[in-house]
Amino acid sequence: MNQIMASDHTAHNKEMQSCIEACTHCHATCLHTAMMHCLEMGGAHVEATHFRLMMDCAAICQTSANMHLSGSPFHQALCGICADICEACAKSCEAVGGMDACVKACHDCAASCRKMCDKAG
């Protein structure tokens, strides 16, 4: 019985580590893309709604990773919000165009966060 519980705990830790890595990568990618690509491109790339969404995505991903790392009891609830924002950011980046790395990072993070928040139920 203890072996089964240890196996479940190990799987959960791997999923959590994967989520932390996806959030950290998405944070860095969104921030870097916004600052180094969007500001240089101008136009639709710096349109207020799009640019704010990229900043929100970077911020929520960093916060989500921090809450996982600190063992916060709220990390699973935050994962749902993080996934929603990442999905919105990916959609906005797809619409503007030229930000494939950001779109992929957002989709990957959203999927990982959805997996973690599904564990809350």
N, C-alpha and C positions, 0 to 999 in steps of 0.2 A: 504494500500500500504506500509506504513512504517513497519507494522508487517511482511510482506513478506520479505522486505529488511533486517530486524533484524534477521529473521529466517535464511536467506541465509548467513548473516555475522556470526551468531553463528555456523552454520554448517562448514563454512570455517575455523573459529577459532579452532574448534574441529579437523578438518583434519590437520591443521597446527600444533597443539599441538601433535597430533599423529605422524606426520612426524618428529618433533623435538625429540620426545621420541625414535622413531625408529633409527634416525641418532645417537643420543647419545648412545643408546644401542649397535649399530653396531660399533661405534668408540671404545667403551670400550671392546667389545668382540673381535674385530680384534686385538687390541693392546695387550690385555691380552693373547690371544691365541698365537700370534707371540712371545711374550716375555717369556711366561711361559710354552708353549707347544712346539712350533716349535724349539726354541733354545735348548731345552732339548732333543728333538727327533733327531735332526740333519738330515743328508741325504737330501731327497727330500723336507723336511719341511723347510730347510734353503737354498734351491736352489735360486739363486739370483733373477730370474724373479718372482718366487712365493712370496718370502719374501718381495720384493719391492712392489708387488701388495697389499699385506696385509697392508704394511705401508701406501701406497697411499690411500687405502680404509679407514683406520682409520683417516687419515688426512682430506680427502674430506668429510667424515661424520661429523667430528668435525666442519669443516668450514661451511658446509651446515646448521648445527644446529645453529651456531653462526649467520649466515646471516638471518635465520628465526627470531631468537631472537632479532636481532637489527633492524628488519623491512627493511632490504635492498631491494631496488627495483630489485636487481639481483637474489634474492633467487629462483625464479621459473626457471630461466635459469640454475642456478647451479644445481637444482634438476635433470635435465636430465643427466648431467655429473656424478653426484653422483650415479644415478641409473645404468649407464653404468659401472662404476668402481665396484660397488657392485656386479653386475651380473658377471663380469669377475672374481672377487675375489671368489665368491661362486663356480664358475666353477673350478677354480684352487684348491680351498680347497677340493672340491669333488674328484678331480683327485688324489690329494696327499693322501687323506683319513684321518680318525680319527679326523675330526674337524666339527662334526655335528652342534654344537652350533654356530660356525662361519658361516657355510653355511646357517643356518636358519636366523641368524641375518642379513646377507647380502641380502637374498631373501626378507625378511620382509621390510628392508630399501628400497631396489630397488622398491618394489611395492608401498610403501608409497610415495616415491619421484616421481614415474611415475604419481601417482594420482595428486600430487601437480603441476607438470610441465604441465600436461594436462589442468589444470585450466588456464594456461597462454594464451592459444589460445583463 
